Amino acid sequence: MKQYLEVLKKIMDEGTDRQARYGPTRALFAVPLRFRMGDGFPAITTKKLAFRSVVAELLWFISGSCDNRELNRLGCHIWDANQNADYWKPKAKYDGDLGRVYGVQWRHWKNPDGTETDQLKTIIERIKSDPFDRRLVVTAWNPGEINQMALPPCHMMFQFFVANGKLSLHMYQRSCDMFLGVPFNIASYALMLHIVARLTNLEADELIITLGDAHICHNHFDAVKEQLSRELFSLPTLWLNPEVKTLDDLNTLQFKEPNDIYKLVKLENYQSGPTIKAEMGV
């Protein structure tokens, strides 16, 4: 995760200060990050990663849900502020409704003829049948439905690439909260890469992320300075239950408590510094 810290420092030293939607930020544009899964799982170690929430949110996306109550049942509350935002509450169809957010677009994209496309399932099957296809793309950015979402997608689209029996994933993220959000996003898409590699009988290779508007909120400056002063630990490894072989095997409905997530996936040998708290913008 050294390169992530280097980007934090570069933004602090060279970024441009701008007034953003929820306060002033300092930003750079179009910053690349690359992580080899063979080096270890890219979990932030200079502060504690909320890995259970990472897993819960990704499984919730994969399920195609837009119901925040299902995410809360998994012990994850990162969408609560968006659910309760003044701009969204009048649009919500029921308590917990977040609209046509990520998972809905991934699994229930609406076609012009009224049918739906399950993008994620289709891409997994295409990787297996035509691994060198250049259309192995899943997108959450649906301009016609932006106003039907509690939050327009920050991580907008991702593409897979197969070479020599290995699977890589490239994700583009338009808006990047470097302190709070990006470590979470890195871990989420690394987990996605491992899951899809398992489902397609490939080896997880490289995660590439292009950060669009890569910004640090001014009220996070002290937290970033604290993080940059800390020691790095060795990267952990990922354990993914060997019984996971299809998308249906990721169903969390049978879970009775949040820690049941660890029956599917967990980090091994994870060491980190303590949590650094900061306020999230909505």
Buried (B, 14 or more C-beta within 10 A) or exposed (E): BEEBBEBBEEBBEEBEEEEBEEEEBBBBEEBEBEBEBEEBBBBBBBBBBBBBBBBBBBBBBBBBBBBBEBBBBBBBEBBBBBBEEEEBEEEBEEEBBBBBBBBBBBBBBBEEEEEEBBBBBBBBEBBEEEBEBEEBEBBBBBEEBEEBBBBBBBBBBBBBBBEEEBBBBBBBBBBBBBBBBBBBBBBBBBBBBBBBBBBBEBEBBBBBBBBBBBBBBBBBBEBBEBBEEBEBBEBBBBBBBEEBEEBEEBEBEEBEEBEEBBEBBBBEEBEBBEEBEBEBBB
